């Protein structure tokens, strides 16, 4: 008889790391064949701009989620409850209501953290009490070993599993590594993420200004949904910096349109300092296309980008350091090719979707078989 799991997780919209991981789990034949599964969508927002903001619409969605969880637990005695628990902020308090329901039903719980913030959350008596309650007698999944420090004050290491993300390999025809590099053509930089200041949008734009002043031949394409960096503010910044001939904003792109940008890029740039950043799935997308990555050592990104081998890691918000590393790659096409090959090989070895699904399945089986220490 199959073990049963109630999954309470995020599914798009909106599109973000937790929602993508939730989609992969929800659609996994491996996981659904192994376990008797039920899924409840934990999302109360439909757009990124709604995240962290209260509304009657979101309150109604939260009440419906609670009702579905209670109904599911009344109908079936699940062996495990899987929950994508927010680490801090309003989302944490919202999710604690689901935690309390599962605990009241006496369920074994495993959390899957897609963000961080336990260590840096406000040190109030309420938060301390809630974290102790949440982590007591539960398991947790982290997406990088570098993130254990965030929960170490509340979660025993023996109750924590590590599982890196994986993404599906594109079935579309992909360019050979660095084939976009044509003699005398400008080196093509790509930023692809939600257009948020903390994702490093303005930092990269400032670096592009320096690169232009150094006389380097390049163009930089920004692809992603407009967020706290609006299309208007982006254009104003480009004009202010005098880089209209080098920097271009394209808004969100999907499927073949998104693939075209990867296939025509030489360097992927993701200078994030986002306070919830844990992994950066976009880095994996670039790596599977054989593109070297320049990013920052935020969250679990050092697990992905091997500095000096598959790309570079630069200090956060350090515009000059970012420009310096980009200059090295712009001027050295053979180095770009070598790093691109290493990036693709690392992706295939560690970050394929099949690897992620297998690891999640094995973790869930272990969590069902044992009790938290």
C-alpha positions as CSV (number, residue, x, y, z in Angstrom):
1,X,0.0,0.0,0.0
2,X,1.3,3.4,-0.9
3,X,2.2,6.0,1.7
4,X,0.0,9.1,1.5
5,X,1.2,12.7,1.4
6,X,-0.7,15.9,1.6
7,X,1.2,18.6,-0.4
8,X,0.4,22.2,0.5
9,X,2.6,24.1,-1.9
10,X,2.8,27.0,-4.3
11,X,1.8,26.7,-8.0
12,X,1.9,29.6,-10.5
13,X,0.8,32.2,-10.8
14,X,2.8,34.2,-9.9
15,X,6.0,32.6,-11.2
16,X,8.9,32.4,-8.7
17,X,11.2,29.7,-7.5
18,X,8.9,28.1,-5.0
19,X,6.1,28.0,-7.5
20,X,8.3,26.4,-10.1
21,X,9.5,23.8,-7.7
22,X,5.9,23.2,-6.7
23,X,5.0,22.6,-10.3
24,X,7.8,20.1,-10.8
25,X,6.7,18.1,-7.8
26,X,3.0,18.3,-8.7
27,X,3.7,17.1,-12.3
28,X,6.3,14.4,-11.3
29,X,5.3,11.0,-12.5
30,X,8.0,9.6,-10.2
31,X,6.6,11.1,-7.0
32,X,2.9,10.6,-7.9
33,X,3.5,6.9,-8.7
34,X,5.5,6.4,-5.5
35,X,3.0,8.0,-3.2
36,X,-0.8,8.5,-2.8
37,X,-0.8,12.3,-3.2
38,X,-3.2,15.2,-2.8
39,X,-2.2,18.8,-3.7
40,X,-3.5,22.1,-2.3
41,X,-2.3,25.4,-3.8
42,X,-0.9,27.6,-1.1
43,X,-0.7,30.7,-3.3
44,X,-3.0,33.7,-2.3
45,X,-1.4,36.1,-4.9
46,X,-1.8,36.0,-8.6
47,X,0.8,38.7,-9.4
48,X,4.2,39.4,-7.9
49,X,3.2,43.0,-7.0
50,X,0.6,41.5,-4.6
51,X,3.2,39.6,-2.6
52,X,3.4,40.9,1.0
53,X,0.3,43.0,0.7
54,X,-3.0,42.4,2.4
55,X,-6.4,42.4,0.8
56,X,-9.9,41.0,1.2
57,X,-9.3,38.9,-1.9
58,X,-6.2,37.3,-0.3
59,X,-8.0,36.8,3.0
60,X,-10.7,34.9,1.2
61,X,-8.1,32.8,-0.6
62,X,-6.4,32.0,2.8
63,X,-9.7,30.9,4.3
64,X,-10.4,28.6,1.4
65,X,-6.9,27.1,1.7
66,X,-7.5,26.4,5.4
67,X,-10.9,24.8,4.6
68,X,-9.3,22.5,2.0
69,X,-6.6,21.4,4.4
70,X,-9.0,20.7,7.2
71,X,-11.3,18.8,4.8
72,X,-8.4,16.8,3.4
73,X,-7.2,15.8,6.9
74,X,-10.7,14.8,7.9
75,X,-11.1,12.5,4.9
76,X,-7.8,10.8,5.0
77,X,-5.1,9.8,7.5
78,X,-2.0,11.1,5.7
79,X,1.4,9.7,6.6
80,X,3.1,13.1,5.9
81,X,2.2,16.7,5.4
82,X,4.5,18.6,3.1
83,X,4.4,22.4,3.4
84,X,6.3,25.1,1.6
85,X,6.7,27.3,4.7
86,X,7.7,30.9,4.3
87,X,10.7,31.7,6.5
88,X,9.6,35.1,7.7
89,X,7.3,38.1,7.2
90,X,3.5,38.1,6.5
91,X,3.8,34.8,4.6
92,X,5.2,33.1,7.6
93,X,2.2,34.1,9.8
94,X,-0.2,33.0,7.1
95,X,1.5,29.6,6.8
96,X,1.6,29.1,10.5
97,X,-2.2,28.7,10.4
98,X,-1.7,25.7,8.2
99,X,1.1,24.4,10.4
100,X,-1.2,24.7,13.4
101,X,-4.0,22.7,11.6
102,X,-1.6,19.9,10.7
103,X,-0.2,19.8,14.2
104,X,-3.7,19.7,15.7
105,X,-4.4,16.7,13.6
106,X,-1.2,15.1,14.9
107,X,0.4,14.9,11.5
108,X,4.1,14.4,10.7
109,X,5.3,17.5,8.9
110,X,8.1,18.3,6.5
111,X,8.8,21.9,5.4
112,X,10.4,22.8,2.1
113,X,12.1,26.2,2.4
114,X,12.4,28.2,-0.8
115,X,13.4,31.4,0.9
116,X,15.2,32.5,4.0
117,X,14.8,35.0,6.8
118,X,14.5,33.0,10.1
119,X,17.8,34.2,11.4
120,X,17.2,37.8,10.4
121,X,13.6,38.1,11.3
122,X,12.7,40.5,14.1
123,X,13.7,39.0,17.4
124,X,10.4,39.3,19.2
125,X,9.0,36.9,21.8
126,X,6.1,36.0,19.4
127,X,8.5,35.1,16.6
128,X,10.7,33.0,18.9
129,X,7.7,31.2,20.2
130,X,6.3,30.5,16.7
131,X,9.6,29.3,15.4
132,X,10.0,26.9,18.3
133,X,6.5,25.6,17.8
134,X,7.0,25.2,14.0
135,X,10.3,23.4,14.1
136,X,9.5,21.2,17.1
137,X,9.2,17.5,16.0
138,X,9.3,18.3,12.3
139,X,11.6,17.8,9.3
140,X,12.9,20.5,6.9
141,X,14.2,20.5,3.4
142,X,16.8,23.2,2.3
143,X,18.0,23.8,-1.2
144,X,21.6,24.3,-0.2
145,X,23.9,23.4,2.7
146,X,24.8,27.1,2.9
147,X,21.2,27.8,4.2
148,X,21.3,25.7,7.3
149,X,22.7,28.7,9.3
150,X,19.3,30.4,8.8
151,X,17.4,27.8,10.8
152,X,20.1,26.3,13.0
153,X,18.8,28.0,16.2
154,X,15.5,26.0,15.9
155,X,16.1,22.9,13.7
156,X,18.4,20.0,14.6
157,X,20.7,19.2,11.8
158,X,19.6,15.5,12.0
159,X,16.1,16.7,11.0
160,X,17.3,18.7,8.0
161,X,17.6,17.4,4.4
162,X,19.4,19.2,1.5
163,X,18.0,18.9,-2.0
164,X,19.2,21.3,-4.8
165,X,16.8,22.4,-7.4
166,X,16.7,20.8,-10.8
167,X,15.0,22.0,-14.0
168,X,13.9,20.2,-17.2
169,X,16.4,20.2,-20.0
170,X,15.1,22.1,-23.0
171,X,13.9,19.9,-25.8
172,X,14.4,22.7,-28.3
173,X,17.5,23.0,-30.4
174,X,20.2,24.7,-28.4
175,X,23.2,26.5,-29.8
176,X,26.6,25.0,-29.4
177,X,28.4,26.6,-26.5
178,X,29.1,30.3,-27.2
179,X,28.1,30.0,-30.8
180,X,26.5,33.4,-30.5
181,X,30.0,34.8,-30.4
182,X,30.6,36.0,-34.0
183,X,33.9,37.8,-34.8
184,X,33.5,41.6,-34.5
185,X,29.9,41.3,-33.1
186,X,29.2,42.8,-29.7
187,X,29.4,40.4,-26.7
188,X,25.8,39.8,-25.6
189,X,25.0,40.0,-21.9
190,X,21.7,38.6,-20.6
191,X,19.8,39.4,-17.4
192,X,16.7,37.3,-17.0
193,X,14.6,37.5,-13.8
194,X,11.8,39.5,-12.4
195,X,12.6,43.2,-12.8
196,X,13.3,43.9,-9.2
197,X,15.9,46.3,-7.8
198,X,17.1,43.7,-5.3
199,X,17.8,41.3,-8.2
200,X,20.5,43.7,-9.3
201,X,18.9,45.5,-12.2
202,X,20.3,48.9,-11.4
203,X,23.7,47.4,-10.3
204,X,24.1,45.8,-13.8
205,X,23.0,49.0,-15.5
206,X,25.7,51.0,-13.6
207,X,28.2,48.3,-14.6
208,X,27.2,48.7,-18.2
209,X,27.9,52.4,-18.0
210,X,31.5,51.6,-16.8
211,X,31.9,49.0,-19.6
212,X,30.8,51.6,-22.2
213,X,33.2,54.1,-20.8
214,X,36.0,51.6,-21.1
215,X,35.2,51.3,-24.8
216,X,34.1,47.6,-24.8
217,X,31.8,46.2,-27.5
218,X,28.7,44.7,-25.9
219,X,25.0,44.9,-25.5
220,X,22.9,43.9,-22.5
221,X,19.4,42.6,-22.7
222,X,17.1,42.6,-19.7
223,X,14.2,40.1,-19.8
224,X,11.6,39.7,-17.1
225,X,8.3,40.8,-15.7
226,X,8.2,44.4,-14.6
227,X,8.0,44.7,-10.8
228,X,9.4,47.4,-8.5
229,X,11.5,48.3,-11.5
230,X,8.8,49.5,-13.9
231,X,9.3,49.9,-17.6
232,X,9.2,53.7,-17.3
233,X,11.8,53.8,-14.5
234,X,14.0,51.4,-16.5
235,X,13.9,53.6,-19.5
236,X,14.6,56.7,-17.4
237,X,17.6,55.1,-15.8
238,X,19.0,54.0,-19.2
239,X,18.7,57.5,-20.5
240,X,20.2,59.0,-17.3
241,X,23.2,56.7,-17.6
242,X,23.6,57.4,-21.4
243,X,23.5,53.7,-22.3
244,X,20.6,53.7,-24.7
245,X,22.7,52.1,-27.4
246,X,23.9,49.3,-25.2
247,X,21.0,48.4,-22.8
248,X,17.6,47.1,-23.8
249,X,14.5,46.1,-21.8
250,X,12.2,43.5,-23.3
251,X,9.6,42.7,-20.5
252,X,8.6,39.1,-19.9
253,X,9.3,36.4,-22.5
254,X,8.3,32.8,-22.5
255,X,8.9,29.5,-24.3
256,X,10.5,30.1,-27.8
257,X,11.0,33.8,-27.2
258,X,12.8,33.2,-23.9
259,X,14.9,30.4,-25.5
260,X,15.9,32.8,-28.3
261,X,17.6,35.1,-25.8
262,X,19.5,32.2,-24.2
263,X,20.6,31.0,-27.6
264,X,21.9,34.5,-28.6
265,X,23.7,35.3,-25.4
266,X,27.4,35.0,-24.4
267,X,27.3,35.8,-20.7
268,X,24.5,35.5,-18.1
269,X,24.5,38.2,-15.4
270,X,22.5,37.9,-12.1
271,X,23.9,40.3,-9.5
272,X,21.3,39.6,-6.9
273,X,21.1,40.9,-3.4
274,X,17.5,39.9,-2.9
275,X,16.9,39.3,0.8
276,X,14.9,36.1,0.1
277,X,17.3,34.8,-2.6
278,X,18.2,31.2,-2.0
279,X,19.2,29.6,-5.2
280,X,18.5,31.4,-8.5
281,X,16.8,29.0,-10.9
282,X,17.7,31.3,-13.7
283,X,21.4,30.5,-13.2
284,X,20.6,26.9,-13.9
285,X,18.7,27.8,-17.1
286,X,21.8,29.7,-18.3
287,X,24.1,26.8,-17.4
288,X,22.1,24.3,-19.3
289,X,22.5,26.5,-22.4
290,X,26.3,26.5,-21.9
291,X,26.5,30.1,-20.8
292,X,29.0,31.3,-18.1
293,X,27.3,32.9,-15.2
294,X,28.3,36.1,-13.3
295,X,26.4,36.2,-10.0
296,X,26.8,36.9,-6.3
297,X,27.4,34.6,-3.3
298,X,23.8,35.0,-1.9
299,X,22.0,32.1,-0.4
300,X,22.9,28.8,-2.1
301,X,24.3,30.3,-5.3
302,X,27.9,29.2,-4.4
303,X,26.5,25.7,-4.7
304,X,25.7,26.5,-8.4
305,X,28.3,28.8,-9.7
306,X,31.9,27.6,-9.2
307,X,33.9,30.8,-9.0
308,X,36.6,30.9,-11.7
309,X,35.4,27.7,-13.4
310,X,31.7,28.0,-14.5
311,X,31.7,31.8,-14.1
312,X,32.4,34.4,-11.4
313,X,30.9,35.4,-8.1
314,X,31.3,39.0,-7.2
315,X,30.5,40.9,-4.0
316,X,27.0,42.2,-3.8
317,X,26.3,45.8,-4.9
318,X,29.9,46.1,-6.0
319,X,29.5,47.8,-9.4
320,X,33.2,48.0,-10.2
321,X,33.9,44.4,-9.3
322,X,31.0,43.3,-11.5
323,X,32.3,45.4,-14.4
324,X,35.8,44.1,-14.0
325,X,34.7,40.4,-14.3
326,X,32.4,41.2,-17.2
327,X,35.3,42.9,-18.9
328,X,37.5,39.8,-18.5
329,X,34.8,37.7,-20.2
330,X,34.0,40.2,-22.9
331,X,37.7,40.3,-23.9
332,X,38.2,36.6,-23.8
333,X,35.9,34.6,-26.0
334,X,37.9,31.4,-25.5
335,X,37.5,31.7,-21.7
336,X,33.8,32.2,-22.2
337,X,33.6,29.0,-24.2
338,X,35.6,27.0,-21.6
339,X,33.4,28.3,-18.7
340,X,30.3,27.6,-20.8
341,X,31.3,24.0,-21.3
342,X,32.1,23.6,-17.6
343,X,28.7,25.2,-16.7
344,X,26.8,22.8,-18.9
345,X,28.7,19.8,-17.6
346,X,27.9,20.9,-14.0
347,X,24.2,21.3,-14.8
348,X,24.0,17.9,-16.3
349,X,25.7,16.2,-13.4
350,X,23.9,18.0,-10.5
351,X,20.8,20.0,-11.6
352,X,18.7,18.0,-14.0
353,X,15.0,17.7,-13.1
354,X,15.2,13.9,-12.8
355,X,17.9,14.3,-10.1
356,X,15.7,16.7,-8.2
357,X,12.7,14.4,-8.4
358,X,14.7,11.4,-7.3
359,X,16.2,13.3,-4.3
360,X,12.8,14.6,-3.2
361,X,11.2,11.1,-3.5
362,X,14.0,9.6,-1.3
363,X,13.7,12.4,1.3
364,X,10.0,11.9,1.5
365,X,10.4,8.2,1.9
366,X,12.9,8.7,4.7
367,X,10.7,11.3,6.5
368,X,7.8,8.8,6.4
369,X,9.9,6.0,7.7
370,X,11.6,7.8,10.7
371,X,10.6,10.2,13.4
372,X,12.2,13.6,14.0
373,X,15.0,13.4,16.6
